[in-house]
Amino acid sequence: MPKMKTHSGAKKRFRVTGSGKVMHERTGKRHLLEHKSSRLTRRLTGDVEAKAPNTRRSKYDEPISS
């Protein structure tokens, strides 16, 4: 049986930490930043842990890291 391929969309959006948590970037920080407050854009900086439904799905999509 051939190897499972990593889902190309999932590998761009999620990463798995050493302890197994699934992390992703916050939404809303890509474009149209001119009218968003500096406080909001600072709050959106950094990665957050994925919620449970996304965790199960992204671990399924990334066979290499799990």
PDB file of N, CA, C and O in Angstrom:
ATOM      1  N   MET A   1       0.850  -1.188   0.000  1.00  0.00           N
ATOM      2  CA  MET A   1       0.000   0.000   0.000  1.00  0.00           C
ATOM      3  C   MET A   1       0.895   1.252   0.000  1.00  0.00           C
ATOM      4  O   MET A   1       1.877   1.303   0.740  1.00  0.00           O
ATOM      5  N   PRO A   2       0.564   2.259  -0.822  1.00  0.00           N
ATOM      6  CA  PRO A   2       1.415   3.457  -0.870  1.00  0.00           C
ATOM      7  C   PRO A   2       1.294   4.292   0.404  1.00  0.00           C
ATOM      8  O   PRO A   2       0.347   4.146   1.176  1.00  0.00           O
ATOM      9  N   LYS A   3       2.263   5.156   0.598  1.00  0.00           N
ATOM     10  CA  LYS A   3       2.260   6.032   1.766  1.00  0.00           C
ATOM     11  C   LYS A   3       1.101   7.022   1.677  1.00  0.00           C
ATOM     12  O   LYS A   3       0.697   7.423   0.585  1.00  0.00           O
ATOM     13  N   MET A   4       0.565   7.416   2.852  1.00  0.00           N
ATOM     14  CA  MET A   4      -0.463   8.449   2.886  1.00  0.00           C
ATOM     15  C   MET A   4       0.191   9.803   2.657  1.00  0.00           C
ATOM     16  O   MET A   4       1.254  10.083   3.213  1.00  0.00           O
ATOM     17  N   LYS A   5      -0.425  10.627   1.858  1.00  0.00           N
ATOM     18  CA  LYS A   5       0.120  11.948   1.611  1.00  0.00           C
ATOM     19  C   LYS A   5      -0.478  12.945   2.597  1.00  0.00           C
ATOM     20  O   LYS A   5      -1.654  12.859   2.948  1.00  0.00           O
ATOM     21  N   THR A   6       0.341  13.884   3.034  1.00  0.00           N
ATOM     22  CA  THR A   6      -0.124  14.955   3.904  1.00  0.00           C
ATOM     23  C   THR A   6      -1.031  15.882   3.103  1.00  0.00           C
ATOM     24  O   THR A   6      -0.722  16.220   1.960  1.00  0.00           O
ATOM     25  N   HIS A   7      -2.137  16.291   3.691  1.00  0.00           N
ATOM     26  CA  HIS A   7      -3.067  17.202   3.040  1.00  0.00           C
ATOM     27  C   HIS A   7      -2.369  18.551   2.875  1.00  0.00           C
ATOM     28  O   HIS A   7      -1.915  19.139   3.857  1.00  0.00           O
ATOM     29  N   SER A   8      -2.282  19.041   1.641  1.00  0.00           N
ATOM     30  CA  SER A   8      -1.479  20.235   1.377  1.00  0.00           C
ATOM     31  C   SER A   8      -2.065  21.484   2.041  1.00  0.00           C
ATOM     32  O   SER A   8      -1.323  22.401   2.390  1.00  0.00           O
ATOM     33  N   GLY A   9      -3.380  21.528   2.216  1.00  0.00           N
ATOM     34  CA  GLY A   9      -3.981  22.665   2.911  1.00  0.00           C
ATOM     35  C   GLY A   9      -3.713  22.621   4.403  1.00  0.00           C
ATOM     36  O   GLY A   9      -3.497  23.658   5.029  1.00  0.00           O
ATOM     37  N   ALA A  10      -3.725  21.420   4.978  1.00  0.00           N
ATOM     38  CA  ALA A  10      -3.511  21.282   6.412  1.00  0.00           C
ATOM     39  C   ALA A  10      -2.071  21.597   6.786  1.00  0.00           C
ATOM     40  O   ALA A  10      -1.825  22.175   7.844  1.00  0.00           O
ATOM     41  N   LYS A  11      -1.124  21.232   5.946  1.00  0.00           N
ATOM     42  CA  LYS A  11       0.273  21.482   6.310  1.00  0.00           C
ATOM     43  C   LYS A  11       0.599  22.967   6.266  1.00  0.00           C
ATOM     44  O   LYS A  11       1.559  23.403   6.901  1.00  0.00           O
ATOM     45  N   LYS A  12      -0.191  23.762   5.519  1.00  0.00           N
ATOM     46  CA  LYS A  12       0.023  25.204   5.493  1.00  0.00           C
ATOM     47  C   LYS A  12      -0.640  25.891   6.688  1.00  0.00           C
ATOM     48  O   LYS A  12      -0.218  26.980   7.078  1.00  0.00           O
ATOM     49  N   ARG A  13      -1.658  25.281   7.270  1.00  0.00           N
ATOM     50  CA  ARG A  13      -2.442  25.945   8.305  1.00  0.00           C
ATOM     51  C   ARG A  13      -2.104  25.495   9.727  1.00  0.00           C
ATOM     52  O   ARG A  13      -2.200  26.287  10.664  1.00  0.00           O
ATOM     53  N   PHE A  14      -1.713  24.239   9.894  1.00  0.00           N
ATOM     54  CA  PHE A  14      -1.516  23.696  11.229  1.00  0.00           C
ATOM     55  C   PHE A  14      -0.088  23.228  11.420  1.00  0.00           C
ATOM     56  O   PHE A  14       0.605  22.893  10.459  1.00  0.00           O
ATOM     57  N   ARG A  15       0.350  23.208  12.689  1.00  0.00           N
ATOM     58  CA  ARG A  15       1.608  22.566  13.037  1.00  0.00           C
ATOM     59  C   ARG A  15       1.409  21.864  14.358  1.00  0.00           C
ATOM     60  O   ARG A  15       0.592  22.284  15.177  1.00  0.00           O
ATOM     61  N   VAL A  16       2.152  20.799  14.565  1.00  0.00           N
ATOM     62  CA  VAL A  16       2.021  20.004  15.785  1.00  0.00           C
ATOM     63  C   VAL A  16       3.247  20.254  16.636  1.00  0.00           C
ATOM     64  O   VAL A  16       4.375  20.159  16.152  1.00  0.00           O
ATOM     65  N   THR A  17       3.029  20.576  17.918  1.00  0.00           N
ATOM     66  CA  THR A  17       4.136  20.821  18.832  1.00  0.00           C
ATOM     67  C   THR A  17       4.741  19.498  19.279  1.00  0.00           C
ATOM     68  O   THR A  17       4.230  18.425  18.958  1.00  0.00           O
ATOM     69  N   GLY A  18       5.815  19.588  20.011  1.00  0.00           N
ATOM     70  CA  GLY A  18       6.468  18.386  20.507  1.00  0.00           C
ATOM     71  C   GLY A  18       5.591  17.589  21.444  1.00  0.00           C
ATOM     72  O   GLY A  18       5.681  16.362  21.489  1.00  0.00           O
ATOM     73  N   SER A  19       4.729  18.286  22.206  1.00  0.00           N
ATOM     74  CA  SER A  19       3.848  17.587  23.140  1.00  0.00           C
ATOM     75  C   SER A  19       2.566  17.095  22.488  1.00  0.00           C
ATOM     76  O   SER A  19       1.748  16.443  23.137  1.00  0.00           O
ATOM     77  N   GLY A  20       2.380  17.411  21.179  1.00  0.00           N
ATOM     78  CA  GLY A  20       1.220  16.892  20.461  1.00  0.00           C
ATOM     79  C   GLY A  20       0.082  17.869  20.280  1.00  0.00           C
ATOM     80  O   GLY A  20      -0.942  17.514  19.696  1.00  0.00           O
ATOM     81  N   LYS A  21       0.231  19.104  20.769  1.00  0.00           N
ATOM     82  CA  LYS A  21      -0.818  20.094  20.562  1.00  0.00           C
ATOM     83  C   LYS A  21      -0.824  20.535  19.099  1.00  0.00           C
ATOM     84  O   LYS A  21       0.225  20.593  18.456  1.00  0.00           O
ATOM     85  N   VAL A  22      -2.008  20.844  18.580  1.00  0.00           N
ATOM     86  CA  VAL A  22      -2.133  21.354  17.217  1.00  0.00           C
ATOM     87  C   VAL A  22      -2.305  22.863  17.313  1.00  0.00           C
ATOM     88  O   VAL A  22      -3.233  23.352  17.957  1.00  0.00           O
ATOM     89  N   MET A  23      -1.395  23.603  16.662  1.00  0.00           N
ATOM     90  CA  MET A  23      -1.406  25.057  16.728  1.00  0.00           C
ATOM     91  C   MET A  23      -1.762  25.639  15.360  1.00  0.00           C
ATOM     92  O   MET A  23      -1.504  25.023  14.326  1.00  0.00           O
ATOM     93  N   HIS A  24      -2.359  26.834  15.369  1.00  0.00           N
ATOM     94  CA  HIS A  24      -2.664  27.536  14.123  1.00  0.00           C
ATOM     95  C   HIS A  24      -2.598  29.027  14.380  1.00  0.00           C
ATOM     96  O   HIS A  24      -2.647  29.469  15.528  1.00  0.00           O
ATOM     97  N   GLU A  25      -2.485  29.806  13.311  1.00  0.00           N
ATOM     98  CA  GLU A  25      -2.472  31.254  13.436  1.00  0.00           C
ATOM     99  C   GLU A  25      -3.897  31.765  13.589  1.00  0.00           C
ATOM    100  O   GLU A  25      -4.851  31.127  13.143  1.00  0.00           O
ATOM    101  N   ARG A  26      -4.028  32.919  14.224  1.00  0.00           N
ATOM    102  CA  ARG A  26      -5.343  33.536  14.349  1.00  0.00           C
ATOM    103  C   ARG A  26      -5.781  34.133  13.012  1.00  0.00           C
ATOM    104  O   ARG A  26      -4.951  34.508  12.184  1.00  0.00           O
ATOM    105  N   THR A  27      -7.080  34.214  12.818  1.00  0.00           N
ATOM    106  CA  THR A  27      -7.599  34.788  11.573  1.00  0.00           C
ATOM    107  C   THR A  27      -7.692  36.301  11.698  1.00  0.00           C
ATOM    108  O   THR A  27      -7.686  36.844  12.803  1.00  0.00           O
ATOM    109  N   GLY A  28      -7.779  36.977  10.558  1.00  0.00           N
ATOM    110  CA  GLY A  28      -8.020  38.409  10.544  1.00  0.00           C
ATOM    111  C   GLY A  28      -6.779  39.259  10.519  1.00  0.00           C
ATOM    112  O   GLY A  28      -6.860  40.455  10.796  1.00  0.00           O
ATOM    113  N   LYS A  29      -5.626  38.693  10.197  1.00  0.00           N
ATOM    114  CA  LYS A  29      -4.388  39.478  10.221  1.00  0.00           C
ATOM    115  C   LYS A  29      -3.684  39.446   8.862  1.00  0.00           C
ATOM    116  O   LYS A  29      -2.476  39.674   8.794  1.00  0.00           O
ATOM    117  N   ARG A  30      -4.412  39.169   7.790  1.00  0.00           N
ATOM    118  CA  ARG A  30      -3.796  39.055   6.474  1.00  0.00           C
ATOM    119  C   ARG A  30      -3.904  40.324   5.647  1.00  0.00           C
ATOM    120  O   ARG A  30      -2.926  40.732   5.021  1.00  0.00           O
ATOM    121  N   HIS A  31      -5.051  40.948   5.631  1.00  0.00           N
ATOM    122  CA  HIS A  31      -5.242  42.117   4.772  1.00  0.00           C
ATOM    123  C   HIS A  31      -6.278  43.025   5.405  1.00  0.00           C
ATOM    124  O   HIS A  31      -6.886  42.683   6.419  1.00  0.00           O
ATOM    125  N   LEU A  32      -6.475  44.197   4.791  1.00  0.00           N
ATOM    126  CA  LEU A  32      -7.390  45.221   5.310  1.00  0.00           C
ATOM    127  C   LEU A  32      -7.037  45.625   6.734  1.00  0.00           C
ATOM    128  O   LEU A  32      -7.921  45.816   7.570  1.00  0.00           O
ATOM    129  N   LEU A  33      -5.741  45.753   7.008  1.00  0.00           N
ATOM    130  CA  LEU A  33      -5.292  46.070   8.360  1.00  0.00           C
ATOM    131  C   LEU A  33      -5.352  47.562   8.664  1.00  0.00           C
ATOM    132  O   LEU A  33      -5.248  47.965   9.822  1.00  0.00           O
ATOM    133  N   GLU A  34      -5.519  48.384   7.629  1.00  0.00           N
ATOM    134  CA  GLU A  34      -5.494  49.831   7.836  1.00  0.00           C
ATOM    135  C   GLU A  34      -6.594  50.297   8.775  1.00  0.00           C
ATOM    136  O   GLU A  34      -6.364  51.168   9.614  1.00  0.00           O
ATOM    137  N   HIS A  35      -7.785  49.728   8.644  1.00  0.00           N
ATOM    138  CA  HIS A  35      -8.900  50.200   9.470  1.00  0.00           C
ATOM    139  C   HIS A  35      -9.036  49.425  10.778  1.00  0.00           C
ATOM    140  O   HIS A  35      -9.909  49.739  11.586  1.00  0.00           O
ATOM    141  N   LYS A  36      -8.199  48.430  11.000  1.00  0.00           N
ATOM    142  CA  LYS A  36      -8.235  47.683  12.264  1.00  0.00           C
ATOM    143  C   LYS A  36      -7.322  48.370  13.259  1.00  0.00           C
ATOM    144  O   LYS A  36      -6.268  48.888  12.892  1.00  0.00           O
ATOM    145  N   SER A  37      -7.725  48.372  14.511  1.00  0.00           N
ATOM    146  CA  SER A  37      -6.946  49.065  15.531  1.00  0.00           C
ATOM    147  C   SER A  37      -5.650  48.318  15.817  1.00  0.00           C
ATOM    148  O   SER A  37      -5.555  47.108  15.610  1.00  0.00           O
ATOM    149  N   SER A  38      -4.661  49.054  16.295  1.00  0.00           N
ATOM    150  CA  SER A  38      -3.378  48.451  16.649  1.00  0.00           C
ATOM    151  C   SER A  38      -3.554  47.441  17.775  1.00  0.00           C
ATOM    152  O   SER A  38      -2.870  46.418  17.816  1.00  0.00           O
ATOM    153  N   ARG A  39      -4.467  47.732  18.679  1.00  0.00           N
ATOM    154  CA  ARG A  39      -4.740  46.812  19.778  1.00  0.00           C
ATOM    155  C   ARG A  39      -5.241  45.473  19.256  1.00  0.00           C
ATOM    156  O   ARG A  39      -4.840  44.414  19.738  1.00  0.00           O
ATOM    157  N   LEU A  40      -6.120  45.535  18.265  1.00  0.00           N
ATOM    158  CA  LEU A  40      -6.656  44.305  17.679  1.00  0.00           C
ATOM    159  C   LEU A  40      -5.573  43.525  16.947  1.00  0.00           C
ATOM    160  O   LEU A  40      -5.465  42.310  17.114  1.00  0.00           O
ATOM    161  N   THR A  41      -4.767  44.213  16.133  1.00  0.00           N
ATOM    162  CA  THR A  41      -3.744  43.505  15.366  1.00  0.00           C
ATOM    163  C   THR A  41      -2.688  42.905  16.280  1.00  0.00           C
ATOM    164  O   THR A  41      -2.154  41.838  15.977  1.00  0.00           O
ATOM    165  N   ARG A  42      -2.372  43.563  17.396  1.00  0.00           N
ATOM    166  CA  ARG A  42      -1.444  42.967  18.372  1.00  0.00           C
ATOM    167  C   ARG A  42      -2.062  41.731  19.016  1.00  0.00           C
ATOM    168  O   ARG A  42      -1.375  40.734  19.240  1.00  0.00           O
ATOM    169  N   ARG A  43      -3.350  41.796  19.312  1.00  0.00           N
ATOM    170  CA  ARG A  43      -4.022  40.658  19.933  1.00  0.00           C
ATOM    171  C   ARG A  43      -4.060  39.443  19.011  1.00  0.00           C
ATOM    172  O   ARG A  43      -4.039  38.302  19.473  1.00  0.00           O
ATOM    173  N   LEU A  44      -4.115  39.697  17.705  1.00  0.00           N
ATOM    174  CA  LEU A  44      -4.185  38.607  16.735  1.00  0.00           C
ATOM    175  C   LEU A  44      -2.818  37.995  16.435  1.00  0.00           C
ATOM    176  O   LEU A  44      -2.732  37.014  15.696  1.00  0.00           O
ATOM    177  N   THR A  45      -1.747  38.562  17.000  1.00  0.00           N
ATOM    178  CA  THR A  45      -0.395  38.050  16.756  1.00  0.00           C
ATOM    179  C   THR A  45      -0.193  36.737  17.504  1.00  0.00           C
ATOM    180  O   THR A  45      -0.718  36.553  18.602  1.00  0.00           O
ATOM    181  N   GLY A  46       0.564  35.835  16.910  1.00  0.00           N
ATOM    182  CA  GLY A  46       0.919  34.595  17.594  1.00  0.00           C
ATOM    183  C   GLY A  46      -0.007  33.446  17.275  1.00  0.00           C
ATOM    184  O   GLY A  46      -1.072  33.621  16.684  1.00  0.00           O
ATOM    185  N   ASP A  47       0.424  32.268  17.681  1.00  0.00           N
ATOM    186  CA  ASP A  47      -0.336  31.041  17.436  1.00  0.00           C
ATOM    187  C   ASP A  47      -1.213  30.709  18.637  1.00  0.00           C
ATOM    188  O   ASP A  47      -0.919  31.095  19.769  1.00  0.00           O
ATOM    189  N   VAL A  48      -2.285  29.992  18.369  1.00  0.00           N
ATOM    190  CA  VAL A  48      -3.159  29.503  19.432  1.00  0.00           C
ATOM    191  C   VAL A  48      -3.394  28.019  19.212  1.00  0.00           C
ATOM    192  O   VAL A  48      -3.218  27.497  18.111  1.00  0.00           O
ATOM    193  N   GLU A  49      -3.795  27.356  20.281  1.00  0.00           N
ATOM    194  CA  GLU A  49      -4.081  25.930  20.185  1.00  0.00           C
ATOM    195  C   GLU A  49      -5.421  25.729  19.479  1.00  0.00           C
ATOM    196  O   GLU A  49      -6.381  26.458  19.730  1.00  0.00           O
ATOM    197  N   ALA A  50      -5.477  24.739  18.600  1.00  0.00           N
ATOM    198  CA  ALA A  50      -6.705  24.467  17.855  1.00  0.00           C
ATOM    199  C   ALA A  50      -7.754  23.850  18.773  1.00  0.00           C
ATOM    200  O   ALA A  50      -7.425  23.155  19.734  1.00  0.00           O
ATOM    201  N   LYS A  51      -9.005  24.112  18.464  1.00  0.00           N
ATOM    202  CA  LYS A  51     -10.100  23.514  19.214  1.00  0.00           C
ATOM    203  C   LYS A  51     -10.189  22.020  18.896  1.00  0.00           C
ATOM    204  O   LYS A  51      -9.598  21.556  17.921  1.00  0.00           O
ATOM    205  N   ALA A  52     -10.913  21.281  19.703  1.00  0.00           N
ATOM    206  CA  ALA A  52     -10.950  19.815  19.616  1.00  0.00           C
ATOM    207  C   ALA A  52     -11.364  19.271  18.238  1.00  0.00           C
ATOM    208  O   ALA A  52     -10.703  18.356  17.748  1.00  0.00           O
ATOM    209  N   PRO A  53     -12.419  19.783  17.591  1.00  0.00           N
ATOM    210  CA  PRO A  53     -12.776  19.218  16.279  1.00  0.00           C
ATOM    211  C   PRO A  53     -11.668  19.396  15.243  1.00  0.00           C
ATOM    212  O   PRO A  53     -11.399  18.486  14.458  1.00  0.00           O
ATOM    213  N   ASN A  54     -11.023  20.572  15.238  1.00  0.00           N
ATOM    214  CA  ASN A  54      -9.937  20.811  14.300  1.00  0.00           C
ATOM    215  C   ASN A  54      -8.715  19.974  14.638  1.00  0.00           C
ATOM    216  O   ASN A  54      -7.968  19.582  13.741  1.00  0.00           O
ATOM    217  N   THR A  55      -8.501  19.696  15.909  1.00  0.00           N
ATOM    218  CA  THR A  55      -7.351  18.887  16.331  1.00  0.00           C
ATOM    219  C   THR A  55      -7.466  17.489  15.760  1.00  0.00           C
ATOM    220  O   THR A  55      -6.508  16.967  15.189  1.00  0.00           O
ATOM    221  N   ARG A  56      -8.631  16.879  15.912  1.00  0.00           N
ATOM    222  CA  ARG A  56      -8.817  15.522  15.384  1.00  0.00           C
ATOM    223  C   ARG A  56      -8.655  15.505  13.872  1.00  0.00           C
ATOM    224  O   ARG A  56      -8.013  14.607  13.328  1.00  0.00           O
ATOM    225  N   ARG A  57      -9.229  16.487  13.192  1.00  0.00           N
ATOM    226  CA  ARG A  57      -9.193  16.514  11.742  1.00  0.00           C
ATOM    227  C   ARG A  57      -7.770  16.755  11.225  1.00  0.00           C
ATOM    228  O   ARG A  57      -7.329  16.090  10.287  1.00  0.00           O
ATOM    229  N   SER A  58      -7.056  17.701  11.834  1.00  0.00           N
ATOM    230  CA  SER A  58      -5.736  18.033  11.314  1.00  0.00           C
ATOM    231  C   SER A  58      -4.726  16.932  11.610  1.00  0.00           C
ATOM    232  O   SER A  58      -3.780  16.749  10.844  1.00  0.00           O
ATOM    233  N   LYS A  59      -4.906  16.195  12.701  1.00  0.00           N
ATOM    234  CA  LYS A  59      -4.011  15.070  12.958  1.00  0.00           C
ATOM    235  C   LYS A  59      -4.252  13.965  11.925  1.00  0.00           C
ATOM    236  O   LYS A  59      -3.333  13.236  11.553  1.00  0.00           O
ATOM    237  N   TYR A  60      -5.492  13.856  11.474  1.00  0.00           N
ATOM    238  CA  TYR A  60      -5.812  12.886  10.419  1.00  0.00           C
ATOM    239  C   TYR A  60      -5.201  13.325   9.099  1.00  0.00           C
ATOM    240  O   TYR A  60      -4.738  12.492   8.320  1.00  0.00           O
ATOM    241  N   ASP A  61      -5.197  14.629   8.841  1.00  0.00           N
ATOM    242  CA  ASP A  61      -4.689  15.162   7.579  1.00  0.00           C
ATOM    243  C   ASP A  61      -3.162  15.159   7.514  1.00  0.00           C
ATOM    244  O   ASP A  61      -2.592  15.190   6.423  1.00  0.00           O
ATOM    245  N   GLU A  62      -2.494  15.123   8.669  1.00  0.00           N
ATOM    246  CA  GLU A  62      -1.039  15.170   8.695  1.00  0.00           C
ATOM    247  C   GLU A  62      -0.485  13.855   9.222  1.00  0.00           C
ATOM    248  O   GLU A  62      -0.118  13.773  10.394  1.00  0.00           O
ATOM    249  N   PRO A  63      -0.418  12.835   8.392  1.00  0.00           N
ATOM    250  CA  PRO A  63       0.038  11.533   8.889  1.00  0.00           C
ATOM    251  C   PRO A  63       1.508  11.515   9.274  1.00  0.00           C
ATOM    252  O   PRO A  63       1.925  10.680  10.075  1.00  0.00           O
ATOM    253  N   ILE A  64       2.301  12.426   8.715  1.00  0.00           N
ATOM    254  CA  ILE A  64       3.741  12.418   8.967  1.00  0.00           C
ATOM    255  C   ILE A  64       4.042  12.859  10.385  1.00  0.00           C
ATOM    256  O   ILE A  64       4.926  12.294  11.030  1.00  0.00           O
ATOM    257  N   SER A  65       3.317  13.869  10.892  1.00  0.00           N
ATOM    258  CA  SER A  65       3.648  14.444  12.187  1.00  0.00           C
ATOM    259  C   SER A  65       2.995  13.712  13.352  1.00  0.00           C
ATOM    260  O   SER A  65       3.405  13.905  14.496  1.00  0.00           O
ATOM    261  N   SER A  66       2.006  12.891  13.100  1.00  0.00           N
ATOM    262  CA  SER A  66       1.316  12.249  14.220  1.00  0.00           C
ATOM    263  C   SER A  66       1.835  10.846  14.481  1.00  0.00           C
ATOM    264  O   SER A  66       1.356  10.170  15.392  1.00  0.00           O
TER     265      SER A  66
END
